[in-house]
Amino acid sequence: MGMGRNKPAFAEFDLSGDSTLIETEFYEARAKRMAVRTAQGYPMRNAGKALAFSAIDADDADGNGQVTPDEFAVGQAAAAHRGQMM
């Protein structure tokens, strides 16, 4: 219950504003988000289960080193599904 309500928007990760994510941008945004949420008192219980950039980029089989909003959404859906299966 309540799963997924705290999923970040693509725009939170798109630090450059170019509608794609590169690996360094992805991990930088994730680290910032985790730092803010930790400071707010949220436990980071599943941080170790977060999908890697390469897993999200590979979702559309192009593996081009960039993640689009659609790939990001697919990655979030896969992560939510994995969470339900565990």
Kinemage of the C-alpha trace (Angstrom):
@kinemage 1
@onewidth
@group {chain A} dominant
@subgroup {mainchain}
@vectorlist {calphas} color= white
{ca met a 1} P 0.000 0.000 0.000
{ca gly a 2} L 1.311 3.437 -0.873
{ca met a 3} L 3.998 1.954 -3.101
{ca gly a 4} L 5.148 4.188 -5.892
{ca arg a 5} L 3.711 7.408 -4.577
{ca asn a 6} L 7.202 8.791 -4.053
{ca lys a 7} L 8.508 7.960 -7.515
{ca pro a 8} L 10.562 10.810 -8.908
{ca ala a 9} L 9.601 12.575 -12.092
{ca phe a 10} L 11.928 12.432 -15.081
{ca ala a 11} L 12.387 16.210 -14.796
{ca glu a 12} L 13.933 15.770 -11.337
{ca phe a 13} L 16.681 13.689 -12.923
{ca asp a 14} L 17.111 15.730 -16.116
{ca leu a 15} L 19.560 18.182 -14.576
{ca ser a 16} L 20.664 19.523 -17.968
{ca gly a 17} L 17.089 20.000 -19.209
{ca asp a 18} L 17.837 18.329 -22.556
{ca ser a 19} L 15.155 15.597 -22.256
{ca thr a 20} L 17.711 12.803 -21.944
{ca leu a 21} L 19.741 11.453 -19.057
{ca ile a 22} L 23.341 10.388 -19.192
{ca glu a 23} L 24.838 8.110 -16.558
{ca thr a 24} L 26.582 10.787 -14.475
{ca glu a 25} L 23.468 12.975 -14.483
{ca phe a 26} L 21.315 10.014 -13.411
{ca tyr a 27} L 23.504 9.100 -10.441
{ca glu a 28} L 24.025 12.726 -9.407
{ca ala a 29} L 20.277 13.350 -9.356
{ca arg a 30} L 19.651 10.095 -7.465
{ca ala a 31} L 22.255 11.032 -4.830
{ca lys a 32} L 20.741 14.506 -4.392
{ca arg a 33} L 17.247 13.076 -4.055
{ca met a 34} L 18.399 10.519 -1.501
{ca ala a 35} L 20.225 13.189 0.519
{ca val a 36} L 17.113 15.373 0.651
{ca arg a 37} L 14.859 12.465 1.602
{ca thr a 38} L 17.309 11.281 4.274
{ca ala a 39} L 17.406 14.791 5.747
{ca gln a 40} L 13.594 14.705 5.821
{ca gly a 41} L 13.769 11.525 7.905
{ca tyr a 42} L 12.777 8.989 5.260
{ca pro a 43} L 14.500 5.622 5.634
{ca met a 44} L 16.429 4.440 2.580
{ca arg a 45} L 15.534 0.762 3.046
{ca asn a 46} L 15.514 -0.181 -0.632
{ca ala a 47} L 18.340 1.994 -1.898
{ca gly a 48} L 20.444 -1.069 -2.625
{ca lys a 49} L 17.717 -2.453 -4.875
{ca ala a 50} L 17.524 0.600 -7.134
{ca leu a 51} L 17.955 -0.097 -10.822
{ca ala a 52} L 21.289 0.723 -12.362
{ca phe a 53} L 21.475 3.217 -15.206
{ca ser a 54} L 22.549 0.449 -17.576
{ca ala a 55} L 19.412 -1.568 -16.762
{ca ile a 56} L 17.170 1.390 -17.563
{ca asp a 57} L 19.064 2.254 -20.748
{ca ala a 58} L 18.927 -1.376 -21.864
{ca asp a 59} L 15.126 -1.544 -21.502
{ca asp a 60} L 14.643 -0.457 -25.099
{ca ala a 61} L 17.595 -2.548 -26.265
{ca asp a 62} L 19.483 0.418 -27.705
{ca gly a 63} L 21.983 0.820 -24.864
{ca asn a 64} L 23.016 4.164 -26.355
{ca gly a 65} L 24.142 5.724 -23.074
{ca gln a 66} L 21.104 7.984 -22.858
{ca val a 67} L 17.774 7.475 -21.129
{ca thr a 68} L 14.659 9.105 -22.548
{ca pro a 69} L 11.490 9.904 -20.574
{ca asp a 70} L 9.893 6.743 -22.000
{ca glu a 71} L 12.824 4.551 -20.940
{ca phe a 72} L 12.737 6.174 -17.496
{ca ala a 73} L 9.015 5.355 -17.152
{ca val a 74} L 9.619 1.741 -18.198
{ca gly a 75} L 12.430 1.509 -15.645
{ca gln a 76} L 10.176 2.824 -12.893
{ca ala a 77} L 7.468 0.331 -13.826
{ca ala a 78} L 10.012 -2.510 -13.769
{ca ala a 79} L 11.292 -1.387 -10.365
{ca ala a 80} L 7.737 -1.228 -8.991
{ca his a 81} L 7.000 -4.674 -10.361
{ca arg a 82} L 10.191 -6.070 -8.811
{ca gly a 83} L 9.201 -4.530 -5.480
{ca gln a 84} L 5.830 -6.246 -5.585
{ca met a 85} L 7.447 -9.588 -6.379
{ca met a 86} L 9.787 -9.491 -3.365
